[in-house]
Amino acid sequence: QVQLVESGGGLVQTGGPLRLSCATSGIIFGSASMGWYRQVPGKQRELVATITSGDITNYADSVKGRFTISRDNAANTVYLQMNGLKPEDTAVYYCNARARAYRDTWPMDYWGKGTLVTVSS
């Protein structure tokens, strides 16, 4: 069974920091590409940041210099450190894994249920 569980969301003031965590199970984490996406009502889900198994990172232009994605392979966990938060960062943040599950042959995309981040004006 594959599970991705986000945590760390909540209400924060403009400019504040927040760290999101995504704990995974059931996937071969060490070879997985991980990512954070976000979505607001009425809008398409958008990429925030990705990190490959080789620790190559990629960020949306809107978060460059403010957000940092990282991973802890020993803990099967990916993080998103968010600094200098803005109201426009308010969204449900989803964890994504492009990974092979144990007992499966093909890599697939897996998603967490999301965690809400609300940045007050």
Rosetta constraint file for C-alpha pairs under 8 A:
AtomPair CA 1 CA 25 HARMONIC 7.59 0.50
AtomPair CA 1 CA 26 HARMONIC 5.45 0.50
AtomPair CA 2 CA 24 HARMONIC 7.48 0.50
AtomPair CA 2 CA 25 HARMONIC 5.68 0.50
AtomPair CA 2 CA 26 HARMONIC 4.35 0.50
AtomPair CA 2 CA 27 HARMONIC 6.24 0.50
AtomPair CA 2 CA 101 HARMONIC 6.86 0.50
AtomPair CA 2 CA 110 HARMONIC 7.75 0.50
AtomPair CA 3 CA 23 HARMONIC 7.98 0.50
AtomPair CA 3 CA 24 HARMONIC 5.56 0.50
AtomPair CA 3 CA 25 HARMONIC 5.26 0.50
AtomPair CA 3 CA 26 HARMONIC 6.47 0.50
AtomPair CA 3 CA 112 HARMONIC 7.11 0.50
AtomPair CA 4 CA 22 HARMONIC 6.27 0.50
AtomPair CA 4 CA 23 HARMONIC 5.75 0.50
AtomPair CA 4 CA 24 HARMONIC 4.55 0.50
AtomPair CA 4 CA 25 HARMONIC 6.73 0.50
AtomPair CA 4 CA 95 HARMONIC 6.90 0.50
AtomPair CA 4 CA 96 HARMONIC 7.81 0.50
AtomPair CA 4 CA 110 HARMONIC 7.60 0.50
AtomPair CA 4 CA 111 HARMONIC 6.39 0.50
AtomPair CA 4 CA 112 HARMONIC 4.62 0.50
AtomPair CA 4 CA 113 HARMONIC 7.66 0.50
AtomPair CA 5 CA 22 HARMONIC 5.33 0.50
AtomPair CA 5 CA 23 HARMONIC 5.28 0.50
AtomPair CA 5 CA 24 HARMONIC 6.46 0.50
AtomPair CA 5 CA 95 HARMONIC 7.71 0.50
AtomPair CA 5 CA 112 HARMONIC 5.54 0.50
AtomPair CA 5 CA 113 HARMONIC 6.98 0.50
AtomPair CA 5 CA 114 HARMONIC 7.72 0.50
AtomPair CA 6 CA 20 HARMONIC 6.96 0.50
AtomPair CA 6 CA 21 HARMONIC 5.55 0.50
AtomPair CA 6 CA 22 HARMONIC 4.34 0.50
AtomPair CA 6 CA 23 HARMONIC 6.56 0.50
AtomPair CA 6 CA 94 HARMONIC 7.20 0.50
AtomPair CA 6 CA 95 HARMONIC 6.58 0.50
AtomPair CA 6 CA 112 HARMONIC 6.49 0.50
AtomPair CA 6 CA 113 HARMONIC 7.28 0.50
AtomPair CA 6 CA 114 HARMONIC 6.01 0.50
AtomPair CA 6 CA 115 HARMONIC 5.92 0.50
AtomPair CA 7 CA 20 HARMONIC 5.75 0.50
AtomPair CA 7 CA 21 HARMONIC 5.24 0.50
AtomPair CA 7 CA 22 HARMONIC 6.41 0.50
AtomPair CA 7 CA 115 HARMONIC 6.22 0.50
AtomPair CA 8 CA 18 HARMONIC 7.28 0.50
AtomPair CA 8 CA 19 HARMONIC 5.97 0.50
AtomPair CA 8 CA 20 HARMONIC 4.58 0.50
AtomPair CA 8 CA 21 HARMONIC 6.18 0.50
AtomPair CA 8 CA 115 HARMONIC 7.35 0.50
AtomPair CA 9 CA 18 HARMONIC 7.50 0.50
AtomPair CA 9 CA 19 HARMONIC 7.68 0.50
AtomPair CA 9 CA 20 HARMONIC 6.33 0.50
AtomPair CA 9 CA 115 HARMONIC 5.34 0.50
AtomPair CA 9 CA 116 HARMONIC 5.26 0.50
AtomPair CA 9 CA 117 HARMONIC 4.89 0.50
AtomPair CA 9 CA 118 HARMONIC 7.89 0.50
AtomPair CA 10 CA 115 HARMONIC 7.92 0.50
AtomPair CA 10 CA 116 HARMONIC 6.11 0.50
AtomPair CA 10 CA 117 HARMONIC 5.03 0.50
AtomPair CA 10 CA 118 HARMONIC 6.08 0.50
AtomPair CA 11 CA 117 HARMONIC 6.19 0.50
AtomPair CA 11 CA 118 HARMONIC 4.77 0.50
AtomPair CA 11 CA 119 HARMONIC 5.98 0.50
AtomPair CA 11 CA 120 HARMONIC 7.20 0.50
AtomPair CA 12 CA 16 HARMONIC 6.23 0.50
AtomPair CA 12 CA 17 HARMONIC 7.72 0.50
AtomPair CA 12 CA 18 HARMONIC 7.64 0.50
AtomPair CA 12 CA 117 HARMONIC 7.72 0.50
AtomPair CA 12 CA 118 HARMONIC 6.27 0.50
AtomPair CA 12 CA 119 HARMONIC 5.03 0.50
AtomPair CA 12 CA 120 HARMONIC 6.27 0.50
AtomPair CA 13 CA 85 HARMONIC 7.59 0.50
AtomPair CA 13 CA 119 HARMONIC 5.40 0.50
AtomPair CA 13 CA 120 HARMONIC 4.93 0.50
AtomPair CA 13 CA 121 HARMONIC 6.88 0.50
AtomPair CA 14 CA 84 HARMONIC 7.05 0.50
AtomPair CA 14 CA 85 HARMONIC 5.37 0.50
AtomPair CA 14 CA 86 HARMONIC 5.18 0.50
AtomPair CA 14 CA 87 HARMONIC 6.46 0.50
AtomPair CA 14 CA 119 HARMONIC 5.77 0.50
AtomPair CA 14 CA 120 HARMONIC 5.81 0.50
AtomPair CA 14 CA 121 HARMONIC 5.98 0.50
AtomPair CA 15 CA 83 HARMONIC 6.87 0.50
AtomPair CA 15 CA 84 HARMONIC 4.06 0.50
AtomPair CA 15 CA 85 HARMONIC 4.65 0.50
AtomPair CA 15 CA 86 HARMONIC 6.30 0.50
AtomPair CA 16 CA 83 HARMONIC 6.13 0.50
AtomPair CA 16 CA 84 HARMONIC 5.54 0.50
AtomPair CA 16 CA 85 HARMONIC 5.56 0.50
AtomPair CA 17 CA 81 HARMONIC 7.47 0.50
AtomPair CA 17 CA 82 HARMONIC 5.47 0.50
AtomPair CA 17 CA 83 HARMONIC 4.35 0.50
AtomPair CA 17 CA 84 HARMONIC 6.25 0.50
AtomPair CA 17 CA 85 HARMONIC 6.54 0.50
AtomPair CA 18 CA 81 HARMONIC 6.16 0.50
AtomPair CA 18 CA 82 HARMONIC 5.16 0.50
AtomPair CA 18 CA 83 HARMONIC 6.59 0.50
AtomPair CA 19 CA 79 HARMONIC 6.94 0.50
AtomPair CA 19 CA 80 HARMONIC 5.61 0.50
AtomPair CA 19 CA 81 HARMONIC 4.44 0.50
AtomPair CA 19 CA 82 HARMONIC 5.87 0.50
AtomPair CA 20 CA 79 HARMONIC 5.55 0.50
AtomPair CA 20 CA 80 HARMONIC 5.00 0.50
AtomPair CA 20 CA 81 HARMONIC 6.42 0.50
AtomPair CA 20 CA 82 HARMONIC 7.91 0.50
AtomPair CA 21 CA 77 HARMONIC 6.85 0.50
AtomPair CA 21 CA 78 HARMONIC 5.94 0.50
AtomPair CA 21 CA 79 HARMONIC 4.56 0.50
AtomPair CA 21 CA 80 HARMONIC 6.51 0.50
AtomPair CA 22 CA 77 HARMONIC 5.44 0.50
AtomPair CA 22 CA 78 HARMONIC 5.23 0.50
AtomPair CA 22 CA 79 HARMONIC 6.25 0.50
AtomPair CA 22 CA 95 HARMONIC 6.27 0.50
AtomPair CA 23 CA 75 HARMONIC 7.70 0.50
AtomPair CA 23 CA 76 HARMONIC 6.21 0.50
AtomPair CA 23 CA 77 HARMONIC 4.55 0.50
AtomPair CA 23 CA 78 HARMONIC 6.79 0.50
AtomPair CA 24 CA 29 HARMONIC 7.72 0.50
AtomPair CA 24 CA 76 HARMONIC 5.63 0.50
AtomPair CA 24 CA 77 HARMONIC 6.00 0.50
AtomPair CA 25 CA 76 HARMONIC 7.12 0.50
AtomPair CA 26 CA 101 HARMONIC 5.76 0.50
AtomPair CA 26 CA 102 HARMONIC 5.99 0.50
AtomPair CA 27 CA 32 HARMONIC 7.85 0.50
AtomPair CA 27 CA 99 HARMONIC 6.30 0.50
AtomPair CA 27 CA 100 HARMONIC 5.77 0.50
AtomPair CA 27 CA 101 HARMONIC 4.15 0.50
AtomPair CA 27 CA 102 HARMONIC 5.73 0.50
AtomPair CA 28 CA 32 HARMONIC 6.46 0.50
AtomPair CA 28 CA 99 HARMONIC 6.51 0.50
AtomPair CA 28 CA 100 HARMONIC 5.79 0.50
AtomPair CA 28 CA 101 HARMONIC 5.95 0.50
AtomPair CA 28 CA 102 HARMONIC 6.49 0.50
AtomPair CA 29 CA 73 HARMONIC 6.67 0.50
AtomPair CA 29 CA 76 HARMONIC 5.82 0.50
AtomPair CA 29 CA 99 HARMONIC 7.10 0.50
AtomPair CA 30 CA 53 HARMONIC 6.12 0.50
AtomPair CA 30 CA 73 HARMONIC 5.83 0.50
AtomPair CA 30 CA 76 HARMONIC 7.70 0.50
AtomPair CA 31 CA 52 HARMONIC 8.00 0.50
AtomPair CA 31 CA 53 HARMONIC 5.11 0.50
AtomPair CA 31 CA 99 HARMONIC 7.01 0.50
AtomPair CA 32 CA 52 HARMONIC 6.79 0.50
AtomPair CA 32 CA 53 HARMONIC 5.60 0.50
AtomPair CA 32 CA 97 HARMONIC 6.42 0.50
AtomPair CA 32 CA 98 HARMONIC 5.66 0.50
AtomPair CA 32 CA 99 HARMONIC 4.56 0.50
AtomPair CA 32 CA 100 HARMONIC 7.24 0.50
AtomPair CA 33 CA 50 HARMONIC 7.23 0.50
AtomPair CA 33 CA 51 HARMONIC 5.89 0.50
AtomPair CA 33 CA 52 HARMONIC 4.37 0.50
AtomPair CA 33 CA 53 HARMONIC 5.58 0.50
AtomPair CA 33 CA 97 HARMONIC 5.86 0.50
AtomPair CA 33 CA 98 HARMONIC 5.18 0.50
AtomPair CA 33 CA 99 HARMONIC 6.57 0.50
AtomPair CA 34 CA 50 HARMONIC 5.65 0.50
AtomPair CA 34 CA 51 HARMONIC 5.36 0.50
AtomPair CA 34 CA 52 HARMONIC 6.32 0.50
AtomPair CA 34 CA 53 HARMONIC 7.96 0.50
AtomPair CA 34 CA 78 HARMONIC 7.14 0.50
AtomPair CA 34 CA 95 HARMONIC 7.50 0.50
AtomPair CA 34 CA 96 HARMONIC 5.66 0.50
AtomPair CA 34 CA 97 HARMONIC 4.64 0.50
AtomPair CA 34 CA 98 HARMONIC 6.34 0.50
AtomPair CA 35 CA 47 HARMONIC 7.69 0.50
AtomPair CA 35 CA 48 HARMONIC 7.46 0.50
AtomPair CA 35 CA 49 HARMONIC 5.54 0.50
AtomPair CA 35 CA 50 HARMONIC 4.03 0.50
AtomPair CA 35 CA 51 HARMONIC 6.16 0.50
AtomPair CA 35 CA 95 HARMONIC 5.93 0.50
AtomPair CA 35 CA 96 HARMONIC 4.95 0.50
AtomPair CA 35 CA 97 HARMONIC 6.43 0.50
AtomPair CA 36 CA 47 HARMONIC 6.45 0.50
AtomPair CA 36 CA 48 HARMONIC 5.40 0.50
AtomPair CA 36 CA 49 HARMONIC 5.31 0.50
AtomPair CA 36 CA 50 HARMONIC 6.35 0.50
AtomPair CA 36 CA 80 HARMONIC 7.53 0.50
AtomPair CA 36 CA 93 HARMONIC 6.70 0.50
AtomPair CA 36 CA 94 HARMONIC 5.66 0.50
AtomPair CA 36 CA 95 HARMONIC 4.83 0.50
AtomPair CA 36 CA 96 HARMONIC 6.02 0.50
AtomPair CA 37 CA 45 HARMONIC 6.56 0.50
AtomPair CA 37 CA 46 HARMONIC 5.46 0.50
AtomPair CA 37 CA 47 HARMONIC 4.47 0.50
AtomPair CA 37 CA 48 HARMONIC 4.97 0.50
AtomPair CA 37 CA 49 HARMONIC 7.04 0.50
AtomPair CA 37 CA 93 HARMONIC 5.64 0.50
AtomPair CA 37 CA 94 HARMONIC 5.09 0.50
AtomPair CA 37 CA 95 HARMONIC 6.47 0.50
AtomPair CA 37 CA 96 HARMONIC 7.32 0.50
AtomPair CA 38 CA 45 HARMONIC 5.57 0.50
AtomPair CA 38 CA 46 HARMONIC 5.52 0.50
AtomPair CA 38 CA 47 HARMONIC 6.62 0.50
AtomPair CA 38 CA 48 HARMONIC 6.67 0.50
AtomPair CA 38 CA 91 HARMONIC 5.79 0.50
AtomPair CA 38 CA 92 HARMONIC 5.39 0.50
AtomPair CA 38 CA 93 HARMONIC 4.27 0.50
AtomPair CA 38 CA 94 HARMONIC 5.82 0.50
AtomPair CA 39 CA 43 HARMONIC 6.42 0.50
AtomPair CA 39 CA 44 HARMONIC 6.28 0.50
AtomPair CA 39 CA 45 HARMONIC 4.45 0.50
AtomPair CA 39 CA 46 HARMONIC 6.36 0.50
AtomPair CA 39 CA 91 HARMONIC 5.34 0.50
AtomPair CA 39 CA 92 HARMONIC 5.36 0.50
AtomPair CA 39 CA 93 HARMONIC 6.64 0.50
AtomPair CA 40 CA 44 HARMONIC 7.51 0.50
AtomPair CA 40 CA 45 HARMONIC 7.45 0.50
AtomPair CA 40 CA 90 HARMONIC 7.48 0.50
AtomPair CA 40 CA 91 HARMONIC 4.95 0.50
AtomPair CA 40 CA 92 HARMONIC 6.43 0.50
AtomPair CA 47 CA 59 HARMONIC 7.77 0.50
AtomPair CA 47 CA 60 HARMONIC 6.47 0.50
AtomPair CA 48 CA 59 HARMONIC 5.80 0.50
AtomPair CA 48 CA 60 HARMONIC 5.19 0.50
AtomPair CA 48 CA 63 HARMONIC 7.11 0.50
AtomPair CA 49 CA 57 HARMONIC 7.08 0.50
AtomPair CA 49 CA 58 HARMONIC 5.44 0.50
AtomPair CA 49 CA 59 HARMONIC 4.35 0.50
AtomPair CA 49 CA 60 HARMONIC 6.26 0.50
AtomPair CA 49 CA 68 HARMONIC 7.91 0.50
AtomPair CA 49 CA 69 HARMONIC 6.47 0.50
AtomPair CA 50 CA 57 HARMONIC 5.51 0.50
AtomPair CA 50 CA 58 HARMONIC 5.18 0.50
AtomPair CA 50 CA 59 HARMONIC 6.64 0.50
AtomPair CA 50 CA 69 HARMONIC 7.01 0.50
AtomPair CA 51 CA 55 HARMONIC 5.58 0.50
AtomPair CA 51 CA 56 HARMONIC 5.38 0.50
AtomPair CA 51 CA 57 HARMONIC 4.41 0.50
AtomPair CA 51 CA 58 HARMONIC 6.55 0.50
AtomPair CA 51 CA 69 HARMONIC 6.82 0.50
AtomPair CA 51 CA 70 HARMONIC 7.05 0.50
AtomPair CA 51 CA 71 HARMONIC 7.83 0.50
AtomPair CA 52 CA 56 HARMONIC 5.22 0.50
AtomPair CA 52 CA 57 HARMONIC 6.63 0.50
AtomPair CA 55 CA 70 HARMONIC 7.69 0.50
AtomPair CA 55 CA 71 HARMONIC 7.89 0.50
AtomPair CA 57 CA 69 HARMONIC 7.22 0.50
AtomPair CA 59 CA 63 HARMONIC 6.60 0.50
AtomPair CA 59 CA 64 HARMONIC 5.88 0.50
AtomPair CA 60 CA 64 HARMONIC 6.34 0.50
AtomPair CA 63 CA 67 HARMONIC 5.64 0.50
AtomPair CA 66 CA 82 HARMONIC 6.11 0.50
AtomPair CA 66 CA 83 HARMONIC 5.14 0.50
AtomPair CA 66 CA 84 HARMONIC 6.10 0.50
AtomPair CA 66 CA 85 HARMONIC 7.82 0.50
AtomPair CA 67 CA 80 HARMONIC 6.71 0.50
AtomPair CA 67 CA 81 HARMONIC 5.50 0.50
AtomPair CA 67 CA 82 HARMONIC 4.50 0.50
AtomPair CA 67 CA 83 HARMONIC 6.05 0.50
AtomPair CA 68 CA 80 HARMONIC 5.66 0.50
AtomPair CA 68 CA 81 HARMONIC 5.06 0.50
AtomPair CA 68 CA 82 HARMONIC 6.63 0.50
AtomPair CA 69 CA 78 HARMONIC 7.28 0.50
AtomPair CA 69 CA 79 HARMONIC 5.61 0.50
AtomPair CA 69 CA 80 HARMONIC 4.58 0.50
AtomPair CA 69 CA 81 HARMONIC 6.37 0.50
AtomPair CA 70 CA 78 HARMONIC 5.78 0.50
AtomPair CA 70 CA 79 HARMONIC 5.25 0.50
AtomPair CA 70 CA 80 HARMONIC 6.61 0.50
AtomPair CA 71 CA 76 HARMONIC 7.66 0.50
AtomPair CA 71 CA 77 HARMONIC 5.83 0.50
AtomPair CA 71 CA 78 HARMONIC 4.24 0.50
AtomPair CA 71 CA 79 HARMONIC 6.01 0.50
AtomPair CA 72 CA 76 HARMONIC 5.99 0.50
AtomPair CA 72 CA 77 HARMONIC 5.37 0.50
AtomPair CA 72 CA 78 HARMONIC 6.27 0.50
AtomPair CA 73 CA 77 HARMONIC 6.52 0.50
AtomPair CA 85 CA 89 HARMONIC 6.47 0.50
AtomPair CA 85 CA 119 HARMONIC 6.79 0.50
AtomPair CA 86 CA 90 HARMONIC 7.57 0.50
AtomPair CA 86 CA 119 HARMONIC 6.21 0.50
AtomPair CA 86 CA 120 HARMONIC 7.99 0.50
AtomPair CA 86 CA 121 HARMONIC 7.82 0.50
AtomPair CA 87 CA 118 HARMONIC 7.46 0.50
AtomPair CA 87 CA 119 HARMONIC 4.82 0.50
AtomPair CA 87 CA 120 HARMONIC 5.97 0.50
AtomPair CA 87 CA 121 HARMONIC 5.88 0.50
AtomPair CA 88 CA 119 HARMONIC 7.67 0.50
AtomPair CA 89 CA 117 HARMONIC 7.62 0.50
AtomPair CA 89 CA 118 HARMONIC 7.58 0.50
AtomPair CA 89 CA 119 HARMONIC 6.75 0.50
AtomPair CA 90 CA 116 HARMONIC 7.74 0.50
AtomPair CA 90 CA 117 HARMONIC 5.40 0.50
AtomPair CA 90 CA 118 HARMONIC 4.64 0.50
AtomPair CA 90 CA 119 HARMONIC 5.42 0.50
AtomPair CA 91 CA 116 HARMONIC 6.01 0.50
AtomPair CA 91 CA 117 HARMONIC 5.56 0.50
AtomPair CA 91 CA 118 HARMONIC 6.65 0.50
AtomPair CA 92 CA 114 HARMONIC 5.80 0.50
AtomPair CA 92 CA 115 HARMONIC 5.39 0.50
AtomPair CA 92 CA 116 HARMONIC 4.29 0.50
AtomPair CA 92 CA 117 HARMONIC 6.04 0.50
AtomPair CA 93 CA 114 HARMONIC 5.22 0.50
AtomPair CA 93 CA 115 HARMONIC 5.29 0.50
AtomPair CA 93 CA 116 HARMONIC 6.15 0.50
AtomPair CA 93 CA 117 HARMONIC 7.02 0.50
AtomPair CA 94 CA 111 HARMONIC 6.79 0.50
AtomPair CA 94 CA 112 HARMONIC 5.78 0.50
AtomPair CA 94 CA 113 HARMONIC 6.55 0.50
AtomPair CA 94 CA 114 HARMONIC 4.36 0.50
AtomPair CA 94 CA 115 HARMONIC 6.64 0.50
AtomPair CA 95 CA 111 HARMONIC 5.76 0.50
AtomPair CA 95 CA 112 HARMONIC 5.24 0.50
AtomPair CA 95 CA 113 HARMONIC 7.90 0.50
AtomPair CA 95 CA 114 HARMONIC 6.85 0.50
AtomPair CA 96 CA 109 HARMONIC 6.85 0.50
AtomPair CA 96 CA 110 HARMONIC 5.66 0.50
AtomPair CA 96 CA 111 HARMONIC 4.74 0.50
AtomPair CA 96 CA 112 HARMONIC 6.63 0.50
AtomPair CA 97 CA 108 HARMONIC 7.87 0.50
AtomPair CA 97 CA 109 HARMONIC 5.62 0.50
AtomPair CA 97 CA 110 HARMONIC 5.12 0.50
AtomPair CA 97 CA 111 HARMONIC 6.56 0.50
AtomPair CA 98 CA 107 HARMONIC 6.32 0.50
AtomPair CA 98 CA 108 HARMONIC 5.44 0.50
AtomPair CA 98 CA 109 HARMONIC 4.50 0.50
AtomPair CA 98 CA 110 HARMONIC 6.41 0.50
AtomPair CA 99 CA 107 HARMONIC 4.74 0.50
AtomPair CA 99 CA 108 HARMONIC 5.56 0.50
AtomPair CA 99 CA 109 HARMONIC 6.56 0.50
AtomPair CA 99 CA 110 HARMONIC 7.62 0.50
AtomPair CA 100 CA 104 HARMONIC 6.33 0.50
AtomPair CA 100 CA 105 HARMONIC 6.77 0.50
AtomPair CA 100 CA 106 HARMONIC 5.91 0.50
AtomPair CA 100 CA 107 HARMONIC 4.19 0.50
AtomPair CA 100 CA 108 HARMONIC 6.30 0.50
AtomPair CA 101 CA 105 HARMONIC 7.79 0.50
AtomPair CA 101 CA 107 HARMONIC 7.22 0.50
